[in-house]
Amino acid sequence: MRLRINGEWQDIPEPAPGPLTVAALLEALGVSGRAVAVLHNGTPLGRDQFDARPLAADDELEIVRFVGGG
């Protein structure tokens, strides 16, 4: 499946069975869902939506990682 992630097109393998979800994508990318904000086709998602939100070919995502420091 081709997705646009942070402005770059990427080919992501679809898991079987069932659709690729935001949570599964984050796991495949090695990103913790607890420390990110995600926009799916311009719509911000709450963390509680990551498991239920299916992705389709040509969807656009912005994944912003929170960074702490001092």
Jmol script that loads the backbone (N, CA, C; Angstrom):
load data "model"
ATOM      1  N   MET A   1       0.848  -1.165   0.000  1.00  0.00           N
ATOM      2  CA  MET A   1       0.000   0.000   0.000  1.00  0.00           C
ATOM      3  C   MET A   1       0.895   1.230   0.000  1.00  0.00           C
ATOM      4  N   ARG A   2       0.559   2.202  -0.816  1.00  0.00           N
ATOM      5  CA  ARG A   2       1.321   3.436  -0.891  1.00  0.00           C
ATOM      6  C   ARG A   2       0.658   4.497  -0.011  1.00  0.00           C
ATOM      7  N   LEU A   3       1.435   5.051   0.923  1.00  0.00           N
ATOM      8  CA  LEU A   3       0.960   6.098   1.829  1.00  0.00           C
ATOM      9  C   LEU A   3       1.915   7.275   1.773  1.00  0.00           C
ATOM     10  N   ARG A   4       1.378   8.463   1.956  1.00  0.00           N
ATOM     11  CA  ARG A   4       2.230   9.654   2.062  1.00  0.00           C
ATOM     12  C   ARG A   4       2.394   9.949   3.550  1.00  0.00           C
ATOM     13  N   ILE A   5       3.626   9.767   4.035  1.00  0.00           N
ATOM     14  CA  ILE A   5       3.919   9.948   5.456  1.00  0.00           C
ATOM     15  C   ILE A   5       4.898  11.095   5.598  1.00  0.00           C
ATOM     16  N   ASN A   6       4.468  12.127   6.306  1.00  0.00           N
ATOM     17  CA  ASN A   6       5.275  13.334   6.506  1.00  0.00           C
ATOM     18  C   ASN A   6       5.821  13.862   5.180  1.00  0.00           C
ATOM     19  N   GLY A   7       4.951  13.868   4.171  1.00  0.00           N
ATOM     20  CA  GLY A   7       5.297  14.468   2.888  1.00  0.00           C
ATOM     21  C   GLY A   7       6.025  13.566   1.914  1.00  0.00           C
ATOM     22  N   GLU A   8       6.343  12.335   2.304  1.00  0.00           N
ATOM     23  CA  GLU A   8       7.071  11.422   1.421  1.00  0.00           C
ATOM     24  C   GLU A   8       6.253  10.163   1.175  1.00  0.00           C
ATOM     25  N   TRP A   9       6.167   9.761  -0.087  1.00  0.00           N
ATOM     26  CA  TRP A   9       5.450   8.532  -0.430  1.00  0.00           C
ATOM     27  C   TRP A   9       6.270   7.329  -0.018  1.00  0.00           C
ATOM     28  N   GLN A  10       5.595   6.368   0.637  1.00  0.00           N
ATOM     29  CA  GLN A  10       6.246   5.137   1.078  1.00  0.00           C
ATOM     30  C   GLN A  10       5.349   3.953   0.748  1.00  0.00           C
ATOM     31  N   ASP A  11       5.962   2.850   0.360  1.00  0.00           N
ATOM     32  CA  ASP A  11       5.234   1.603   0.155  1.00  0.00           C
ATOM     33  C   ASP A  11       5.285   0.814   1.452  1.00  0.00           C
ATOM     34  N   ILE A  12       4.114   0.528   2.002  1.00  0.00           N
ATOM     35  CA  ILE A  12       3.995  -0.168   3.274  1.00  0.00           C
ATOM     36  C   ILE A  12       3.281  -1.494   3.019  1.00  0.00           C
ATOM     37  N   PRO A  13       3.852  -2.626   3.454  1.00  0.00           N
ATOM     38  CA  PRO A  13       3.156  -3.903   3.288  1.00  0.00           C
ATOM     39  C   PRO A  13       1.890  -3.945   4.144  1.00  0.00           C
ATOM     40  N   GLU A  14       0.834  -4.499   3.581  1.00  0.00           N
ATOM     41  CA  GLU A  14      -0.411  -4.632   4.323  1.00  0.00           C
ATOM     42  C   GLU A  14      -0.382  -5.907   5.155  1.00  0.00           C
ATOM     43  N   PRO A  15      -0.812  -5.804   6.417  1.00  0.00           N
ATOM     44  CA  PRO A  15      -0.847  -7.006   7.252  1.00  0.00           C
ATOM     45  C   PRO A  15      -2.011  -7.902   6.847  1.00  0.00           C
ATOM     46  N   ALA A  16      -1.899  -9.161   7.175  1.00  0.00           N
ATOM     47  CA  ALA A  16      -3.015 -10.074   6.928  1.00  0.00           C
ATOM     48  C   ALA A  16      -3.348 -10.737   8.250  1.00  0.00           C
ATOM     49  N   PRO A  17      -4.535 -10.973   8.604  1.00  0.00           N
ATOM     50  CA  PRO A  17      -5.738 -10.534   7.914  1.00  0.00           C
ATOM     51  C   PRO A  17      -6.143  -9.140   8.354  1.00  0.00           C
ATOM     52  N   GLY A  18      -7.000  -8.549   7.608  1.00  0.00           N
ATOM     53  CA  GLY A  18      -7.571  -7.261   7.979  1.00  0.00           C
ATOM     54  C   GLY A  18      -6.800  -6.078   7.453  1.00  0.00           C
ATOM     55  N   PRO A  19      -7.384  -4.903   7.624  1.00  0.00           N
ATOM     56  CA  PRO A  19      -6.777  -3.684   7.095  1.00  0.00           C
ATOM     57  C   PRO A  19      -5.625  -3.190   7.972  1.00  0.00           C
ATOM     58  N   LEU A  20      -4.769  -2.388   7.366  1.00  0.00           N
ATOM     59  CA  LEU A  20      -3.705  -1.712   8.094  1.00  0.00           C
ATOM     60  C   LEU A  20      -4.334  -0.576   8.895  1.00  0.00           C
ATOM     61  N   THR A  21      -4.024  -0.514  10.179  1.00  0.00           N
ATOM     62  CA  THR A  21      -4.533   0.561  11.028  1.00  0.00           C
ATOM     63  C   THR A  21      -3.395   1.525  11.355  1.00  0.00           C
ATOM     64  N   VAL A  22      -3.748   2.665  11.900  1.00  0.00           N
ATOM     65  CA  VAL A  22      -2.734   3.632  12.324  1.00  0.00           C
ATOM     66  C   VAL A  22      -1.815   2.989  13.361  1.00  0.00           C
ATOM     67  N   ALA A  23      -2.382   2.257  14.309  1.00  0.00           N
ATOM     68  CA  ALA A  23      -1.561   1.609  15.342  1.00  0.00           C
ATOM     69  C   ALA A  23      -0.581   0.627  14.726  1.00  0.00           C
ATOM     70  N   ALA A  24      -1.038  -0.186  13.763  1.00  0.00           N
ATOM     71  CA  ALA A  24      -0.157  -1.161  13.110  1.00  0.00           C
ATOM     72  C   ALA A  24       0.930  -0.451  12.301  1.00  0.00           C
ATOM     73  N   LEU A  25       0.588   0.651  11.669  1.00  0.00           N
ATOM     74  CA  LEU A  25       1.585   1.418  10.914  1.00  0.00           C
ATOM     75  C   LEU A  25       2.652   1.965  11.848  1.00  0.00           C
ATOM     76  N   LEU A  26       2.236   2.551  12.960  1.00  0.00           N
ATOM     77  CA  LEU A  26       3.210   3.094  13.905  1.00  0.00           C
ATOM     78  C   LEU A  26       4.149   1.999  14.404  1.00  0.00           C
ATOM     79  N   GLU A  27       3.586   0.823  14.693  1.00  0.00           N
ATOM     80  CA  GLU A  27       4.416  -0.297  15.142  1.00  0.00           C
ATOM     81  C   GLU A  27       5.407  -0.705  14.055  1.00  0.00           C
ATOM     82  N   ALA A  28       4.937  -0.783  12.812  1.00  0.00           N
ATOM     83  CA  ALA A  28       5.811  -1.158  11.695  1.00  0.00           C
ATOM     84  C   ALA A  28       6.936  -0.145  11.496  1.00  0.00           C
ATOM     85  N   LEU A  29       6.651   1.121  11.799  1.00  0.00           N
ATOM     86  CA  LEU A  29       7.659   2.176  11.662  1.00  0.00           C
ATOM     87  C   LEU A  29       8.552   2.290  12.895  1.00  0.00           C
ATOM     88  N   GLY A  30       8.231   1.527  13.944  1.00  0.00           N
ATOM     89  CA  GLY A  30       9.023   1.579  15.172  1.00  0.00           C
ATOM     90  C   GLY A  30       8.779   2.833  15.984  1.00  0.00           C
ATOM     91  N   VAL A  31       7.560   3.362  15.899  1.00  0.00           N
ATOM     92  CA  VAL A  31       7.205   4.601  16.587  1.00  0.00           C
ATOM     93  C   VAL A  31       6.229   4.284  17.713  1.00  0.00           C
ATOM     94  N   SER A  32       6.504   4.779  18.897  1.00  0.00           N
ATOM     95  CA  SER A  32       5.599   4.583  20.024  1.00  0.00           C
ATOM     96  C   SER A  32       4.365   5.456  19.847  1.00  0.00           C
ATOM     97  N   GLY A  33       3.196   4.843  19.915  1.00  0.00           N
ATOM     98  CA  GLY A  33       1.947   5.592  19.787  1.00  0.00           C
ATOM     99  C   GLY A  33       1.664   6.495  20.967  1.00  0.00           C
ATOM    100  N   ARG A  34       2.426   6.336  22.030  1.00  0.00           N
ATOM    101  CA  ARG A  34       2.209   7.149  23.226  1.00  0.00           C
ATOM    102  C   ARG A  34       2.876   8.506  23.142  1.00  0.00           C
ATOM    103  N   ALA A  35       3.829   8.677  22.224  1.00  0.00           N
ATOM    104  CA  ALA A  35       4.592   9.927  22.172  1.00  0.00           C
ATOM    105  C   ALA A  35       4.473  10.614  20.818  1.00  0.00           C
ATOM    106  N   VAL A  36       3.294  10.482  20.181  1.00  0.00           N
ATOM    107  CA  VAL A  36       3.113  11.098  18.868  1.00  0.00           C
ATOM    108  C   VAL A  36       1.738  11.739  18.755  1.00  0.00           C
ATOM    109  N   ALA A  37       1.650  12.657  17.810  1.00  0.00           N
ATOM    110  CA  ALA A  37       0.371  13.189  17.341  1.00  0.00           C
ATOM    111  C   ALA A  37       0.258  12.773  15.883  1.00  0.00           C
ATOM    112  N   VAL A  38      -0.943  12.367  15.458  1.00  0.00           N
ATOM    113  CA  VAL A  38      -1.144  11.888  14.095  1.00  0.00           C
ATOM    114  C   VAL A  38      -2.307  12.631  13.456  1.00  0.00           C
ATOM    115  N   LEU A  39      -2.064  13.109  12.236  1.00  0.00           N
ATOM    116  CA  LEU A  39      -3.126  13.640  11.395  1.00  0.00           C
ATOM    117  C   LEU A  39      -3.317  12.664  10.246  1.00  0.00           C
ATOM    118  N   HIS A  40      -4.562  12.240  10.038  1.00  0.00           N
ATOM    119  CA  HIS A  40      -4.898  11.307   8.963  1.00  0.00           C
ATOM    120  C   HIS A  40      -5.759  12.060   7.959  1.00  0.00           C
ATOM    121  N   ASN A  41      -5.209  12.276   6.775  1.00  0.00           N
ATOM    122  CA  ASN A  41      -5.889  13.062   5.741  1.00  0.00           C
ATOM    123  C   ASN A  41      -6.361  14.408   6.286  1.00  0.00           C
ATOM    124  N   GLY A  42      -5.507  15.025   7.107  1.00  0.00           N
ATOM    125  CA  GLY A  42      -5.777  16.355   7.636  1.00  0.00           C
ATOM    126  C   GLY A  42      -6.607  16.387   8.906  1.00  0.00           C
ATOM    127  N   THR A  43      -7.059  15.240   9.384  1.00  0.00           N
ATOM    128  CA  THR A  43      -7.877  15.171  10.586  1.00  0.00           C
ATOM    129  C   THR A  43      -7.046  14.661  11.757  1.00  0.00           C
ATOM    130  N   PRO A  44      -6.957  15.436  12.855  1.00  0.00           N
ATOM    131  CA  PRO A  44      -6.201  14.959  14.016  1.00  0.00           C
ATOM    132  C   PRO A  44      -6.907  13.767  14.660  1.00  0.00           C
ATOM    133  N   LEU A  45      -6.110  12.802  15.097  1.00  0.00           N
ATOM    134  CA  LEU A  45      -6.639  11.607  15.747  1.00  0.00           C
ATOM    135  C   LEU A  45      -6.231  11.575  17.205  1.00  0.00           C
ATOM    136  N   GLY A  46      -7.142  11.115  18.041  1.00  0.00           N
ATOM    137  CA  GLY A  46      -6.801  10.824  19.427  1.00  0.00           C
ATOM    138  C   GLY A  46      -6.146   9.455  19.495  1.00  0.00           C
ATOM    139  N   ARG A  47      -5.339   9.217  20.522  1.00  0.00           N
ATOM    140  CA  ARG A  47      -4.676   7.914  20.655  1.00  0.00           C
ATOM    141  C   ARG A  47      -5.677   6.764  20.706  1.00  0.00           C
ATOM    142  N   ASP A  48      -6.868   7.053  21.231  1.00  0.00           N
ATOM    143  CA  ASP A  48      -7.885   6.010  21.317  1.00  0.00           C
ATOM    144  C   ASP A  48      -8.426   5.605  19.941  1.00  0.00           C
ATOM    145  N   GLN A  49      -8.100   6.354  18.901  1.00  0.00           N
ATOM    146  CA  GLN A  49      -8.554   6.040  17.548  1.00  0.00           C
ATOM    147  C   GLN A  49      -7.522   5.250  16.737  1.00  0.00           C
ATOM    148  N   PHE A  50      -6.296   5.135  17.217  1.00  0.00           N
ATOM    149  CA  PHE A  50      -5.225   4.505  16.434  1.00  0.00           C
ATOM    150  C   PHE A  50      -5.544   3.046  16.067  1.00  0.00           C
ATOM    151  N   ASP A  51      -6.112   2.281  17.015  1.00  0.00           N
ATOM    152  CA  ASP A  51      -6.401   0.866  16.751  1.00  0.00           C
ATOM    153  C   ASP A  51      -7.558   0.678  15.779  1.00  0.00           C
ATOM    154  N   ALA A  52      -8.484   1.620  15.744  1.00  0.00           N
ATOM    155  CA  ALA A  52      -9.701   1.451  14.948  1.00  0.00           C
ATOM    156  C   ALA A  52      -9.649   2.147  13.592  1.00  0.00           C
ATOM    157  N   ARG A  53      -8.665   3.020  13.371  1.00  0.00           N
ATOM    158  CA  ARG A  53      -8.643   3.798  12.133  1.00  0.00           C
ATOM    159  C   ARG A  53      -7.936   3.023  11.029  1.00  0.00           C
ATOM    160  N   PRO A  54      -8.707   2.513  10.029  1.00  0.00           N
ATOM    161  CA  PRO A  54      -8.083   1.805   8.915  1.00  0.00           C
ATOM    162  C   PRO A  54      -7.473   2.794   7.924  1.00  0.00           C
ATOM    163  N   LEU A  55      -6.423   2.352   7.262  1.00  0.00           N
ATOM    164  CA  LEU A  55      -5.770   3.165   6.249  1.00  0.00           C
ATOM    165  C   LEU A  55      -6.057   2.594   4.871  1.00  0.00           C
ATOM    166  N   ALA A  56      -6.085   3.475   3.879  1.00  0.00           N
ATOM    167  CA  ALA A  56      -6.319   3.062   2.495  1.00  0.00           C
ATOM    168  C   ALA A  56      -5.190   3.607   1.634  1.00  0.00           C
ATOM    169  N   ALA A  57      -5.008   3.009   0.467  1.00  0.00           N
ATOM    170  CA  ALA A  57      -3.965   3.462  -0.462  1.00  0.00           C
ATOM    171  C   ALA A  57      -4.122   4.955  -0.724  1.00  0.00           C
ATOM    172  N   ASP A  58      -2.994   5.634  -0.787  1.00  0.00           N
ATOM    173  CA  ASP A  58      -2.903   7.067  -1.075  1.00  0.00           C
ATOM    174  C   ASP A  58      -3.367   7.970   0.068  1.00  0.00           C
ATOM    175  N   ASP A  59      -3.592   7.407   1.264  1.00  0.00           N
ATOM    176  CA  ASP A  59      -3.881   8.249   2.427  1.00  0.00           C
ATOM    177  C   ASP A  59      -2.639   9.067   2.761  1.00  0.00           C
ATOM    178  N   GLU A  60      -2.883  10.206   3.421  1.00  0.00           N
ATOM    179  CA  GLU A  60      -1.777  11.072   3.856  1.00  0.00           C
ATOM    180  C   GLU A  60      -1.779  11.153   5.370  1.00  0.00           C
ATOM    181  N   LEU A  61      -0.586  10.967   5.941  1.00  0.00           N
ATOM    182  CA  LEU A  61      -0.433  11.049   7.386  1.00  0.00           C
ATOM    183  C   LEU A  61       0.697  11.992   7.751  1.00  0.00           C
ATOM    184  N   GLU A  62       0.485  12.726   8.824  1.00  0.00           N
ATOM    185  CA  GLU A  62       1.550  13.504   9.437  1.00  0.00           C
ATOM    186  C   GLU A  62       1.739  12.901  10.821  1.00  0.00           C
ATOM    187  N   ILE A  63       2.947  12.467  11.096  1.00  0.00           N
ATOM    188  CA  ILE A  63       3.263  11.865  12.388  1.00  0.00           C
ATOM    189  C   ILE A  63       4.304  12.762  13.055  1.00  0.00           C
ATOM    190  N   VAL A  64       3.903  13.357  14.171  1.00  0.00           N
ATOM    191  CA  VAL A  64       4.767  14.288  14.881  1.00  0.00           C
ATOM    192  C   VAL A  64       5.162  13.653  16.200  1.00  0.00           C
ATOM    193  N   ARG A  65       6.460  13.485  16.391  1.00  0.00           N
ATOM    194  CA  ARG A  65       6.974  12.895  17.637  1.00  0.00           C
ATOM    195  C   ARG A  65       7.217  13.991  18.659  1.00  0.00           C
ATOM    196  N   PHE A  66       6.822  13.720  19.904  1.00  0.00           N
ATOM    197  CA  PHE A  66       7.091  14.644  20.994  1.00  0.00           C
ATOM    198  C   PHE A  66       8.511  14.409  21.493  1.00  0.00           C
ATOM    199  N   VAL A  67       9.243  15.476  21.684  1.00  0.00           N
ATOM    200  CA  VAL A  67      10.612  15.391  22.181  1.00  0.00           C
ATOM    201  C   VAL A  67      10.718  16.231  23.433  1.00  0.00           C
ATOM    202  N   GLY A  68      11.241  15.634  24.473  1.00  0.00           N
ATOM    203  CA  GLY A  68      11.431  16.364  25.729  1.00  0.00           C
ATOM    204  C   GLY A  68      12.879  16.781  25.875  1.00  0.00           C
ATOM    205  N   GLY A  69      13.073  17.730  26.686  1.00  0.00           N
ATOM    206  CA  GLY A  69      14.451  18.179  26.932  1.00  0.00           C
ATOM    207  C   GLY A  69      14.446  19.287  27.959  1.00  0.00           C
ATOM    208  N   GLY A  70      15.617  19.742  28.223  1.00  0.00           N
ATOM    209  CA  GLY A  70      15.643  20.772  29.244  1.00  0.00           C
ATOM    210  C   GLY A  70      16.872  21.612  29.200  1.00  0.00           C
TER     211      GLY A  70
END
end "model"
wireframe off; spacefill off
backbone 0.3
color backbone group
